[in-house]
Amino acid sequence: MADHGKNTAGRSFGKPVAVLASVLSMIFSVPTIAQQAPPTQLAAPGPDARIGFLVEEHGLSEAAAAEQLALTDRFQVEIDQLITTFPDSYLKTIYHYGTPFRIDVVFSRDVAANELTRAVPSELRRSVKVQRSRFTRAEIMEGKESILALVTPVLDSVGVSFDFEQDRFTIFVIDDAAEKTAESLLTPDLRTMVTFGRGPGETEAGFNTPADDPTHSGKGSIWGGWPLRVQDAYSSAVCSSSFIVMDTTANQPQLLTAGHCGTGAMSVRWSDGTMKSMGSPLYRANGGNADIQTRWGAFLTTDGYFWIDNDVSGSFQYDCDVAGNNCKTKNWRNVYGGVSTAGYVAVTDAVKGNSWSSYGWNDNHPVNDIVCKHGMMTGVTCGRIVDSEYDYEGEGVTYTNLVRVLVNDSWDAAGSKGDSGGSVFKITNTSGTFAQATAVGVISGGTFAGNGTLRGYAPCSASIRGQCHVIYTPIDRINDNNRPLAIDPAGSGTPIDVN
């Protein structure tokens, strides 16, 4: 990612939206889709990251953590039936892992509490609780829009969320001064229903010089997770890729990354060390409900794996003196134990859209659900979803209804410039030759570690900055607006429709 001389909190990971100096035009031919032999895994997979997260976060045993994850899957089917009973009043599903375990289902004020209670099946009542908000769905969406309209003309880095547990709006700003400014801009009625937090909000990107692109196994194929070089004046500019998708109309594979990584030429480093051009975007959405684009070149073939870099380490410096000396150093490459050193993961499923996600409500990404991300700068970090309808604005682009993840404190770094476009996923099986994963989303942004003790830019680290967040576009946004895109699964399976 590239740094244009700025150092502020609340930036995203990737290349900013800009017309790059060098623009490559390329005539795309439909390649032969040769399903290559899977890469050779170097070691047996380790434990499921979601189980480890619950063990560390809530003090559960591994067996109890696995049981609670299974309960969310089993109960969700019956919760969906409850939602269908009150479709116009349904707001949010919230998982509460730990002791006691429960699931909250939140509805708006326009349904009676006794009706909700009676509608919950008897076998669910011990674990599933219904709640009522003082707001309707329309009022929540309109409230976020009103807040952004008031504060964004003055503040250039701001986000708005709705906290369904507290039944209040939250405004995310970069510091105390911005909070005072935002508060002064609010109307009296909004001030009574708003709290403030520190967090992400802006989409400008920066450069970090990453480690050399690795030499990948499996010559002749490309997988998600590979770094993408942005070919402009800054030779170290980089974004990440996430998954292989298929254009089901043209029968053409494409590599999925972030829309804000720009429209200029990109390339990947092939296994023989040469750079292969990716050409201009085939599909691109940057703003509103999505921050995605796809790239491809006629020379490429693929299979539905994505790659996790567990080999490369790095560091950043902080707490330097005024002369820039006597700095502390912290590691910022996270290593994930759920896959081998080579880190190839088989994509076997994807989060599917539903009637609410079709217009951006995203309840198929429930609050407190556990997800992980991989970006080529900081590797893997895992955390819990804290907001499925996050709105923010940066560089004049407004994003609505994206998903915000609070990263667990145990990871050395939440994310960094260069992680944009990377994969968000759930590891669902680690018992075979390859770890298996469900595709969840594409990294759009997150939190910088900017504060007074840092020398220049640093990735967000909970031990230095406090809470760190990652923002992603839900994977089921890839085929909005009639795009014929589906997730390419590992092997020769049928592309996964995320509708």
Secondary structure, 3 states (H helix, E strand, C coil): CECCCCCCCCCCCCCCCCCCCCCCCCCCCCCCCCCCCCCCCCCCCCCCHHHHHHHHHHCCCHHHHHHHHHHHHHHHHHHHHHHHHCCCCEEEEEEECCCCCEEEEEECCCCCHHHHHHHCCHHHCCCEEEEECCCCHHHHHHHHHHHHHHHCCCCCCEEEEEECCCCEEEEEECCHHHHHHHHHHCCHHHHCCEEEEECCCCCCCCECCCCCCCCCCCCCCEEECCEEEECCCCCCCEEECCCEEEECCCCEEEEEECHHHCCCCEEEECCCCCEEECCCCCEEEEEECEEEEEECCCCCCEEEEEECCCCCCCEEEECCCCCCCCCEEEECCECCCCCCCCCEEEEEEECCCCCCHHHCCCCCCCECCEEEEEECCCEEEEEEEEEEEEEEEECCEEEEEEEEEEECCCCCCCCCCCCCCCEEEEEEECCCCCEEEEEEEEEEEECECCCCCCCCCCECCCCCCCCCEEEEEEHHHCCHHHCCEEECCCCCCCCECCC
